C-alpha cells in the first residue's frame, strides 16, 4: 500500500514518526513523508520526503501569533497557556500546509495517511481524497485535544477544500508509557531518533565520574539555550562530568569548568546508555529519550509544553522539574546520587521496552484497508 506520513515542519515533530514509517517501508509498503522547512531533514532516514510548503517560515508565524495575541503569548512563554497557544500557532501552520498536502494526496493517491496531532492538515487531505487516516502521537499530550483545538483554527482550509469536518481517525497510536500519562490508541514503543553526527569513542562507555549529558531545544526562540548556562555555573561544585551537546556559540567559546566538555551534534540515544543522567529543555522527545534509556533527568519548566512535560516526569518520580535558571549544584548532585530517581527511571524504561515495537503496528495499519 501507499502511505503518506504528514508532519509539522519541525525536527521534534517529524523524527518521532520515522520509526513506524521505516517499519512500513521495510514491510514492503511505499512511504512518502510530507512536511516542509526543518522537517525536510527526515530525508536523512532514507525515506522520500516532499516539501508541501516551500515558503514556510515558522519564525514568521510565531511572531505574528505573539503580536496578535499578547496575553496568550505571555502565558505560552511561561508554559501556562495549555493548548491555547498551540491552537493559534499550529492552526496557522496547518493553514499553510493544507493546500500542498491536498495537492500531494491527489497526485500521489495514497491508500492511508498517518498524521501527527499538530499536522491535522494530513487528516484533511485524507478526507478530501477519501482514504483512512491514523493519528500517531509524538508528544505527551492527548492528541485528540490537540487535533480538536487545531481544527477549530482550520476553517478556511476546510472551506477551500470542501470538507465539512475532519472525520474521526480510523485508528490512533499512543507512544507515552501509561505510568507517566495515558493516551488514546494502540500502544507503540517510542524509539528515539538517532539524530545527527558521530558518537565519539569516549562517550560510548561510562567515565570515571557520573556523566551528565546536557542538551537544548532544536527550535530557536525563547529558552532555546535551555539549562546550559545554569549547569555551567554550578558544575564545578558537583562531583560529575558534564557534556554540553550543541552549546550556543558564545557559551562554547567561553572558559568552562574542568569537568565540563562540549560536543556538536551526536546521536543522543547512543550516548545515553553510558550516561548517568540527562539535563534538557523539557521537550517531549528529550523526556521520552531519557525514559527509554532509564536514566534520571532534569526537565526544565519553560515555554510551550515544557512545563507540562517536566511536571509529568517529576510526578512519576523519574526526574526533577525546575526552571532553567533554578538549576543549582544541590539539584545536580541529587540528580546523580538519588537512588529513588534512578529506580523510577529504570521502571519506566522497562515499561516502554514491554510496549509493542513499530513493526508490530504495521499489521494493524494494513488491516484498515
N, C-alpha and C positions, 0 to 999 in steps of 0.2 A: 504494500500500500504506500501511498504518498502521504507524508506527514509534514505539515507546516508548523514550525515552532515559533511563536511570537513573543518577543521580549521588549521591554522598555530599553532605551538606548544607554544603558549604564552597566559597567562591569559587574557590580554586585547583583544585578538582576539577571543578566544572561548567563553568567558562569554556573549558577546552581541548576540551570536547565540542561546543561550539556551532558551529564552522565546518562540521563534517560534518553536523550536524543542519540547519543552514541550507541547505546544498547539497542535502540530500534534500528539504527543503520547496520549494526553487527548481526542483527537477526534477518537481514536481507531487505529491509524497507528503505525507500528513498526518502531522505530527510532534508529539509531546507529550513534554515534559520532566517527569520525576518526580524530586522532591528534597524539601527542607524547609529551614527556617531560612534561613541566609545564602545557600543555593543558589537561593532564590526570585528573586534579582536577575537570574537568567537571563531573566526576562520582559522585561528592557530590550532584549533582542535582537529582540523582536517575535514570538518563539515562545510558544505557550501553555505554561504551567507549572502543575503540580498539586502541592500540598502533601500529601505522603503520611505526614507525621508531625507534626501541628500542635503537639504538646507537646515537640518535640525541643529539647534543650539540650546542645550539645557540651561546654560547660564542666563541667556536672554529670557527664557520662560520663567526661571526662578526670580529674576529681578523684577519682571513685570508683575508677577503674583504678589511679591512683597510690597511693591509700590501701591498696588490697587487695594490690598488688604493688610494694612499695617498692624492691626491688632492681632490678627491670626498669625502674621509673620513673626511678631514678637513672641507669641506663645509657641510657635514652631521652633524658634531658636532656643527656647527654654525646654523644649521637649514635652510641653504640656498641652499641645493642640489636639491630641488624639488623632482622629482621621481627618480633621477639618483641613489642615494644611495639605495633606496628601491628596485629598479630593480636588482641591484647587489646582495644585501643581500637576498631578497626573491626569486630571481631566483635560488640561491644555496639551500635555504630552500626547495623549491619545487622540485628541483632535488633529494633531499634526501627523500622527501615524496612520490614521484611518484610511485616507484615500489611497495611499501606497499599498496598504495591506489588502484592501478590497481589490485593487487592480492586480496585485500579485496572485491573489486567490483565483480570480477569473482567468488569468493567464496560465497558471501552473496546475490548476484543477486538483487540489489536494483531496484525499479521502478523509482526512482527520486534521483538526487544528488543535495543537497544545499551546495554551497561553498561560502566562503568569498573571496574578491578580491586578497588577498595575499595567498590564498590556491588554486591557479588555477590548481594544480595537481588534485583536485577534478573534475574539468571540463574535464581534460584529461582522468580520469578514466571513467567518464560518456560516453565520446565519444568512448572509447575503447570497452565498453560493449553495446553501442547503446541505452542509455536511456537519457531522457531530463535532463538538468541541469539548476538550478536557481542561480543567483548571489545575495547574501544577503550582503548589505553594513554593515560595522561595524566601519566605520571611517567617517571623514568629507570630504574626498577626493572624486573625481569622480572615482568610481570603474571601469568604462570602461578603463580609462587611466592606473590604477594600473594593471589590467589584461593584457593590451597590453604590458606594459614595462616588466612585469614579464615573459610573454610568450616568449618574444624575447630572454630570457636567458634560455629557457627550450628546446632548440633544440635537445640536446642529448636524453632527456627523450621521446620527440615526436618520434624521430627515433627509439628508442628502442622498443616503443610500437606501432609502425607503424600507427601513427596518423598524417596525413598530416598537420592539423591545428586545433586549438581549435575552434569549431563552436560557433556562437553567442548563448547566453543563451536563453532558452525557455521563461524566464521571469527574472525580476530583482526586488529587493525590496529595497526601499530607506528609510533611517531612519532619515535623517537630517531634521530639521524644515526648510521649504523653505525660511523664512525670514533671516536665517543665511547663508545657502548655498543650491543651487539646485542640486539634484541628480537625475539620471535616474532611473525610475522604479515605481512600485506600492508603495505608501506611507504606512509606518507602524510605529506606535508609538514606540519610544525607551523605553524599560523598563530596568532600571539599575539592575545590578546584586546585589543580597543580600550580596555577599561577605561572609567572614568567621567570626567566633567569635560571642559573645553575646553582645547586646547593654546594657550598664549599665543603671540603672534607672535614674540617674542624667542627662543622655543625651536625655531622652525622652520628656522633657519639656524645654522651654526656661529658661535661668538663669536670675539673677539679672541684668547682663550686656549683651550686644550683644555677642553671641558666634560665634567664627570663627573656623571652622574646617580646619586643615592643613594636607594635605596628600602628599604622594610621589609615585613615579613610582613602579610598581610591577616588573620591569625589572632592573636588576643590570647593572651598567655601568656608563659612564659619565653623570653627572647630576642626578644620581639616588636618591640622598638625596633631590633634588628639593629645595624648598624655605624655608625649616625648619630653617636653621641656621640664615638666614636673618630675619625671623619672630621673632625668639627668641631674636635677638639683638635689635629689635625695640619695642617689646611687652610692655615693662614697661612704654613707653610713649604714649600708646594708651588706651583709655577707653573701653576696651573689654576683653572678656575671650578667650583665645586661647587653642585649644585642638590639640595636635600633634598625628596623627594616625600612628602607627608603626614607631616611630622615630628610626634612626640608633642607635646602642648600645652606642656609645661614647656620643652622644647627650643626650640620655635618662638617662645616669648616671651622667651628669653634673648638676651643680646648675642652676636652672631655675628661671625666674622671678615669683613673686607671682601669676600673672594672667595667667600662662602657666601650663597646665596639660598634661599628656600623657596617651594614651591608646594603647592596642595592636590591633589586627585585630578586626574590628567592621563592621556590615552591614551599610556601609556609607549611603545608600539610606534611611535607617530608622532613621539615626541621622540628616540628612539634614533638614527635616521639622521643627525641633526646633532650627535650626541654623540661624544666620543672614547672613552668607557668607561662601564661601569655597576658600581657597588658595591652589593651586595644581601645579603639574609639567607641565601641558599643554597637557596631553593625551586626546584623543577623548572621552574615557569613562568618565573621570572626567568632561570634558566640558559638555557633554550631561547630566550627573547626576545632575549637578548644575542647568542646564536649566530646566530639568524636575521638580526639586524642587522649581524653581522660586526664587532662591537666587543669588545675585550678586557674582562674582568670580574674583579672580586674577589668570590668567593663565600665567605661565612663558614661556618666549620665549627661549626654549632650543633646544637640538638636535632633529634630525629627523623631525617629523611632528609638533612638539610643537610650533614652531614659527608661522606656518601656522594656527594652531588651535587657538592660542592666538589672532592673528590678526582678525580672524573671530568674536570672542567674542567681542573684542573692537570695531570693525566696526559696530556691531549690537547694541552697547551701553549697553550690558548686563554685562560688566565686564571690567577689566583693563589688558592690556598686558604689561609685564615688565620683564626684565631679573631677574633671581632668586636673584642674588646679588644686584639688584637695588631696592629691596623692602625696603621701609622706613616707619617711623611712619606716615608721612603725607599720603602715599598711603593707608595704613591700616585704617587710620581714615576716609579717603574718602570712602573706601570700605563699611564701616558700617554706614555712615551718608548721602551719596549721594542719594537723593530720585529718581533722574533720572535713576541711575543704577538699583535700586531696581524695578522701574516701568517697565523698559525694560525686566528685568529678568522675571517678572510676566507675561508680554505679551507673551514671548516665551513659558513659561510654559503652558499657555492656548492654544497656537498654537499646542504644542505637544499633549496635552490632547485631542484635537479635531481630531488627526490622528487616523486611524483605529488601534485597538489593534491586537496583533499577532493572536488571534484565528479567526479574520475575514479574515486573509490571507490564512487560511487553505483551504477554498473553492476554492480560486484561484489556489492553488497548485494542488488540486485534479482535477481541470478542464484540467490540462496539459496532463493527461493520457487518 
